[in-house]
Amino acid sequence: MGRFSEPPPRPFLKWVGGKRQLLPELLKAVEAAGSFRHYHEPFLGGGALFFSLARSGHIKAQSFLSDANKNLIDAYLGVRDHSQTVIELLEAHKRAHGEAHFYEVRAGVPRSLAKRAARIIYLNKTCYNGLYRENSKGRFNAPFGRYKNPLICDHENLLAVSKTLQDVDLAVRDFSDVLQLAEPGDLVYFDPPYNPVSKTAAFTAYFRGGFGADAQHRLAEVCAELAARGVKVILSNSMTDLTQSLYKEFHIKPVAATRLVNSRADRRGKVSEALITSFPMCREGQPRAERRVGARVQRRVNGSARKQPVSSTAARAGIRRKLARQWLVENEYQDVAALIDDVTRQWKVEGKQTRRNWWEILAGDAKGNPRVVAGRRFPVLRAAQLRMGVPVTSGALCRNPQEEAPPRRGTLRARKYS
Ligand SMILES: C[S@@+](CC[C@H](N)C(=O)[O-])C[C@H]1O[C@@H](n2cnc3c(N)ncnc32)[C@H](O)[C@@H]1O
């Protein structure tokens, strides 16, 4: 049980796409990943894998859980920070439960976090099929479900969940923000809305943003970059041609699952899903995906692969920052990359702008002394001084005499790291 409470915490929301049935396979993948530091789940939903890992004592350091759905994250925050009030509110919903009460609660927009959490839990436990659905305005729109005795307030579990979440970072985020948070040696589990097996099979109404082919491509890029950095990646998706082509550098294992999304029971059935990992699941002697994925990312930054559209100066700056960081990871400066992650994470939490020219910081001050940023001392790197075109000072760090200094601004264009 490790550091977790009794009774063990279980998901407190039933979520479409919930991974309870895939859990045995997912747990095998976690075992194959070996030890990890932080756990990240950027498509949190009901959090089936997180709670399972919490129960089995796999979570040893802070976890980062997020989802784009604000109503969902509010429910987690409410349970984490106001469990007692949420329980009292749910007891009140339980006493008042009925069709009229359901629609009254559905129409409401409570202000406090505790009330919002209780509202989502109540609606989730009593709506038709437990199917979370939002309309284009982001409003919950599932109809009343006719259950005999719905478990509206499982207070023991809510207390256990609250305890488990105490030191967990919970936030409304786009999945790509994990790039700012994950460090080498961390484990990330992605469970995105599935890439539809047919045009009619799409279910992307967990929240109003939807999740189309562009998002699937973006996600594959994020996975490749994480794997190239040494972050362990697990992803589940439907087994489609798109999935197979996007993740051909990864290890893909087909697993059978029952699709529950279709509202007609006769159309639900066994489908093949893909369990994708950046590390080998079982076969020995396979090349390490991290290396293969790293080569793919390298081709991409060299400009030989398909270019992603970049929509704004800020986005371009973001890409430059990632590539600077990537140079550090590939040239034995993982610890320096981790420092950047630490500072970026802190700034994000504080709501500050996270864009910086890291090369300038790593080149040291005018006298070649280390710079201190957000309380962290950044070593002076020879490569950064060359990159910035300032004199190389005697104490500047150079771990690998063969390392190629990143090209200077203005000479970049088709070259690599800015
Ligand atoms: C398949 S569900 C996750 C299910 C979860 N693993 C479970 O066990 O219940 C996908 C989740 O992705 C979220 N989502 C959709 N688009 C997103 C985005 N761009 N960034 C982050 N989360 C997103 C949805 O709100 C939904 O909760």
The ligand as a Gaussian input file, in Angstrom:
#p B3LYP/6-31G(d) Opt

LIG

0 1
 C      -10.350000       8.657000     -23.006000
 S      -10.647000       9.954000     -21.891000
 C       -9.554000       9.546000     -20.600000
 C      -10.075000       8.413000     -19.784000
 C       -9.259000       8.081000     -18.544000
 N       -7.993000       7.497000     -18.874000
 C      -10.023000       7.176000     -17.594000
 O       -9.474000       6.165000     -17.135000
 O      -11.161000       7.499000     -17.279000
 C       -9.932000      11.318000     -22.687000
 C       -9.863000      12.604000     -21.886000
 O       -9.123000      13.555000     -22.659000
 C       -9.608000      14.857000     -22.371000
 N       -9.122000      15.745000     -23.449000
 C       -9.646000      15.942000     -24.691000
 N       -8.860000      16.791000     -25.398000
 C       -7.829000      17.138000     -24.600000
 C       -6.687000      17.974000     -24.759000
 N       -6.442000      18.630000     -25.893000
 N       -5.799000      18.075000     -23.731000
 C       -6.038000      17.421000     -22.566000
 N       -7.114000      16.616000     -22.344000
 C       -7.997000      16.471000     -23.353000
 C      -11.082000      14.673000     -22.265000
 O      -11.664000      15.708000     -21.502000
 C      -11.183000      13.289000     -21.601000
 O      -11.341000      13.407000     -20.216000

